[in-house]
Amino acid sequence: MATVKVTDSSFDADVLGAETPVLVDFWAEWCAPCKQIAPALEEVSDEFAGKMTIAKVNIDDEPDTPGKFHVRAIPTLMIFKGGEVVATKSGALTKSKLSEWIAEHV
């Protein structure tokens, strides 16, 4: 499995309406820490396949959704369950820290 691109128009269906938890990565092309965490997100998307979706929202292309969730820094990672934010982290994490954090919320 790979990460899934989510847009402002698809966010409600792809994230809020999802049957499994969704980790949303709010990121941008110019963000160095976002580029650092990207490979780890791809790897954990395989590790948690079927249990969680890993989605990416480019804040430059999709400005409405980050505003709704008060994203102030990137990367910001939010885990959604049943349409609600259950956990938030900002900044780049190692793959092991990312996996630990996800496992707490799956």
LODOKE-221949 format. One record per residue (C-alpha): residue number from 0; y, x, z; residue in one letter. Coordinates in Angstrom, 3 decimals, m for minus. Each point is the difference from the previous one (the first is absolute). Layout:
// LODOKE-221949
+-----+----------+----------+----------+------+
| pos |        Y |        X |        Z | code |
+-----+----------+----------+----------+------+
| NUM |        Y |        X |        Z |    a |
...
+-----+----------+----------+----------+------+
This chain:
// LODOKE-221949
+-----+----------+----------+----------+------+
| pos |        Y |        X |        Z | code |
+-----+----------+----------+----------+------+
|   0 |    0.000 |    0.000 |    0.000 |    m |
|   1 |    3.569 |    1.133 |   m0.547 |    a |
|   2 |    3.345 |   m0.999 |    1.393 |    t |
|   3 |    1.512 |   m3.175 |   m1.427 |    v |
|   4 |    3.560 |   m0.299 |   m1.292 |    k |
|   5 |    1.796 |   m2.991 |    1.529 |    v |
|   6 |    3.297 |   m1.445 |   m1.229 |    t |
|   7 |    2.596 |   m2.246 |    1.612 |    d |
|   8 |   m1.401 |   m2.914 |   m2.007 |    s |
|   9 |   m3.667 |    0.716 |    0.860 |    s |
|  10 |    0.498 |    0.920 |    3.684 |    f |
|  11 |   m0.622 |   m3.480 |    1.439 |    d |
|  12 |   m3.286 |   m0.425 |   m1.880 |    a |
|  13 |   m1.203 |    3.617 |    0.166 |    d |
|  14 |    0.918 |    0.755 |    3.621 |    v |
|  15 |    0.953 |   m3.061 |    2.036 |    l |
|  16 |   m2.739 |   m2.150 |   m1.555 |    g |
|  17 |   m2.721 |    2.663 |    0.034 |    a |
|  18 |   m3.273 |   m0.823 |    1.734 |    e |
|  19 |   m0.492 |    3.576 |    1.232 |    t |
|  20 |    2.590 |    2.222 |    1.724 |    p |
|  21 |    2.454 |    1.784 |   m2.292 |    v |
|  22 |    1.686 |    3.340 |    0.672 |    l |
|  23 |    3.301 |    0.116 |   m1.897 |    v |
|  24 |    1.560 |    3.372 |   m0.799 |    d |
|  25 |    3.749 |   m0.333 |   m0.626 |    f |
|  26 |    0.870 |    3.096 |   m2.048 |    w |
|  27 |    2.182 |    1.496 |   m2.768 |    a |
|  28 |   m0.507 |    2.575 |   m2.771 |    e |
|  29 |    2.655 |    2.358 |    1.429 |    w |
|  30 |   m1.474 |    0.009 |    3.525 |    c |
|  31 |   m1.851 |    3.255 |    0.803 |    a |
|  32 |   m1.884 |   m1.378 |    3.068 |    p |
|  33 |   m1.066 |   m2.990 |   m2.143 |    c |
|  34 |   m1.556 |    2.419 |   m2.501 |    k |
|  35 |   m1.705 |    1.869 |    2.871 |    q |
|  36 |   m1.699 |   m3.121 |    1.339 |    i |
|  37 |   m1.011 |   m1.452 |   m3.400 |    a |
|  38 |   m3.318 |    1.911 |   m0.368 |    p |
|  39 |   m1.049 |   m0.970 |    3.547 |    a |
|  40 |    0.740 |   m3.654 |   m0.769 |    l |
|  41 |   m2.183 |    0.195 |   m3.123 |    e |
|  42 |   m2.834 |    1.545 |    2.028 |    e |
|  43 |    0.167 |   m2.582 |    2.805 |    v |
|  44 |    0.090 |   m2.787 |   m2.583 |    s |
|  45 |   m3.578 |    1.075 |   m0.852 |    d |
|  46 |   m0.954 |    0.383 |    3.665 |    e |
|  47 |    1.178 |   m3.528 |    0.886 |    f |
|  48 |   m0.987 |   m1.720 |   m3.275 |    a |
|  49 |   m0.965 |   m3.615 |    0.659 |    g |
|  50 |    1.540 |    0.089 |    3.489 |    k |
|  51 |    3.640 |    0.625 |   m0.896 |    m |
|  52 |    2.224 |    0.235 |   m3.060 |    t |
|  53 |    2.452 |    2.891 |   m0.299 |    i |
|  54 |    3.116 |   m1.180 |   m1.858 |    a |
|  55 |    3.113 |    1.869 |   m1.124 |    k |
|  56 |    3.529 |   m1.388 |   m0.350 |    v |
|  57 |    2.516 |    2.231 |   m1.792 |    n |
|  58 |    3.259 |   m0.741 |    1.833 |    i |
|  59 |    2.137 |    0.960 |   m3.008 |    d |
|  60 |   m1.803 |   m2.378 |   m2.368 |    d |
|  61 |   m0.590 |   m2.749 |    2.569 |    e |
|  62 |    3.042 |   m0.159 |    2.351 |    p |
|  63 |   m0.465 |   m3.520 |    1.424 |    d |
|  64 |   m3.233 |    0.439 |    1.956 |    t |
|  65 |    1.028 |    3.159 |    1.922 |    p |
|  66 |    3.187 |   m1.811 |    1.042 |    g |
|  67 |   m1.945 |   m2.993 |    1.307 |    k |
|  68 |   m2.074 |    2.283 |    2.222 |    f |
|  69 |    2.925 |    2.205 |    1.109 |    h |
|  70 |   m1.375 |    3.200 |   m1.529 |    v |
|  71 |    2.542 |    2.682 |    0.955 |    r |
|  72 |   m1.899 |    3.214 |   m0.796 |    a |
|  73 |   m2.758 |    0.993 |   m2.382 |    i |
|  74 |   m2.845 |    0.308 |   m0.044 |    p |
|  75 |   m0.431 |   m3.047 |    2.204 |    t |
|  76 |   m3.529 |   m1.325 |    0.386 |    l |
|  77 |   m0.595 |   m3.566 |    1.179 |    m |
|  78 |   m3.303 |   m1.706 |    0.638 |    i |
|  79 |   m0.035 |   m3.741 |   m0.680 |    f |
|  80 |   m2.666 |   m2.373 |    1.324 |    k |
|  81 |    0.163 |   m3.725 |   m0.635 |    g |
|  82 |    3.462 |    0.361 |   m1.511 |    g |
|  83 |    1.452 |    1.755 |    3.081 |    e |
|  84 |    0.940 |    3.636 |    0.653 |    v |
|  85 |   m2.369 |    1.322 |    2.679 |    v |
|  86 |    0.885 |    3.720 |   m0.124 |    a |
|  87 |    2.676 |    2.293 |   m1.431 |    t |
|  88 |    0.244 |    3.784 |   m0.432 |    k |
|  89 |    2.737 |    2.077 |   m1.607 |    s |
|  90 |   m0.368 |    3.463 |   m1.466 |    g |
|  91 |   m2.864 |    1.881 |   m1.582 |    a |
|  92 |   m3.313 |    0.081 |    1.857 |    l |
|  93 |   m3.033 |    2.205 |   m0.501 |    t |
|  94 |   m3.076 |   m1.672 |   m1.447 |    k |
|  95 |   m1.769 |    0.107 |    3.380 |    s |
|  96 |    2.979 |   m1.569 |    1.848 |    k |
|  97 |    0.320 |   m2.607 |   m2.753 |    l |
|  98 |   m3.707 |   m0.889 |    0.247 |    s |
|  99 |    0.189 |   m0.242 |    3.816 |    e |
| 100 |    3.055 |   m2.260 |   m0.174 |    w |
| 101 |   m1.570 |   m2.261 |   m2.618 |    i |
| 102 |   m3.298 |   m0.207 |    1.902 |    a |
| 103 |    1.886 |   m1.361 |    3.038 |    e |
| 104 |    1.206 |   m2.967 |   m2.056 |    h |
| 105 |   m2.864 |   m0.864 |   m2.356 |    v |
+-----+----------+----------+----------+------+
